[in-house]
Amino acid sequence: MQNLKACTGSWFKSLLVLLSGVLILFFCLVFGGLVLWPDPQSLVSALTSEEILFSIQLSLFTAVTSTLLCATVALPVAYALSRYTFPAKEFMGLVISLPLSLPPLVAGIALLIFFGPSFFGDLLRLIGVDIVYTTAAIIVAQFFVNVPYLIRVMRSAFDSVHPRYEHVARTLGASEPAVFFQVSLPMSRQALLAGLTITWSKAMGEFGAVLMLAGATRMKTETLPIALFLNLSTGDLDFAIASATILLAISVGTLLVFEYWFGSKRMV
Amino acid sequence: MPLETRGLYKTLGDFHLRDVNLTIKDSEYFIILGPSGAGKSILLETIAGIHSPDSGRIILDGTDITSWPARLRNIGMVYQDYMLFPHMNVEKNIGFGLKQLGRPSYEIEKATADIADLLGITHLLSRRPDTLSGGEQQRVAIARALVIKPRILLLDEPLSALDAITRRKMRNELAGIPSLTGVSVIHITHHVEDLISLGHRSAVMDGGTIVQTGKPDEIFSNPRTPFVAAFTGMENLFTGIAKDSHEGRIVQVGPVKIHAITRYNGQVQCGIRSEDIIFSREPLKSSARNVLKATVMKIRLMGSLAWVVVDCGITLTGVLTIKSMYDLKIDEGDTVFITFKASAVMVFPDGQNRDKTEDTETG
């Protein structure tokens, strides 16, 4: 009887492990197949082509800029939501989180209406600012989609800093900005680095919102995901796979950074 | 008179302060004793300026500082779990306050070195807080608070997180702070031992308010309420009826008449300290008025003391040394006599008639 039980147990375990193995194999085949599909020579020439190099540069520039913008806005907002009580705080938290659950395409079209034909868009054009279908639009779209995420990460990081650290700092003569910059922020450094890494990586890969607000214009608003999309629709499979390969490499890199730098403290 | 609180009220979640009036003198070690949830931490944080009171005033050296922010009050604070900044080494932690004041770095270094020397933590200056023991962390936290030369140092349960040996050692070091630095210390605790060994004066807090203020031995010998009596370790507390009888003033507790010195009549609470109960094999001939025959129900041995629970119509707990217990050959189930003086019986008015008679009671 006991033997049978042990036997059943190991049979069950084996099945689960086997199932996991099959899934992993499937993943590896899919990703490996993508990278190995074109012959290496044409992959290298695609990777070094003017178009892909332009995409890499544009993606890097917009993602870094939008990530810095995200940090500038997310840090104070997250701190306010974490530390202070004020009217409509709950409601604000909800509104800020909305883009998180929204499909980026919907966020993108909302942005397009806002900066395009709406009253606000007219107003901006009056003072000579027209961002639709420009590099600025890419940055705005990436920012809009990613900032709620960074606010979330930083809010939970600030929440986990015991307020008593800040109390002690105040009794030692620290002003409110000093408390933030010398105590709360350095104590959340891990979360900030992790959050920035992920935000940047998400910005590199953002497609839906960017497509809506910045369009897909070759050599103009052609970020890596847009390059993938454009080349696939014109049948240039090597170019599409080249940009997909880069995006895949960025994801793997981000994942490794995450597991090995912040592995012990997974917060997202 | 460095610090005074007048009629402080504060509600914060489930915690309350109700009409807290305290006066702390210069270079005084003042203990606030109370159970968890009595509002002790809120009181400290309100004094430090972390919370502003709903009403009432806080006066420091004659100046009303009620509306001042914490950073301008010059009141230091050390929490139970120290709250050393984990991203700074010990030296940076101690220098934090002087840095906020914009002092030049050579001055910060010197002041840090001096206070570290005073507290015997010079060898720790380059260490990170998470590598320190509890006692070391506490010294660093105290150094960090003292280096800015505060008027008052607030200690929130400073000994609770330490092991027994370190606690005894730290208790002595804490006691030296006022004379060493001239700073007045307010120390909150729920340990009665801290009161005995540390306080110049003390207050007992319950339910957000101060129930008694005085020297520690006064609080022990003359608790003003049953709560203070119980909290300072009075084992035997009863509800009874105080009245006159042909034998004089008595408190009737169930079937037992206890002679007591009291002016109260009617329902009262009374308490007898375990150490005031004398055990004997035969009835004692003494001036003590209460001699009762009792059965030993249970004996608990703790260290060199034996706690003896007896039934004499009511259940009483007495204490004697293990040696005298063996001399008297007391064992569970034995019949013994217990004796205590009428003056050893502390009588407290019951809630309803307290207001009328409180001032006349002397115990």
Interface residues (C-beta under 8 A of the other chain):
Chain A: H162 R164 Y165 H167 V168 A169 R170 T171 L172 G173 A174 S175 A178 Q182 V183 P186 M187 R189
Chain B: E45 A48 G49 I50 P69 A70 R71 L72 R73 I75 G76 M77 Y79 D81 M83 F85 P86 H87 F96 G97 Q100 L101 R144 A145 I148
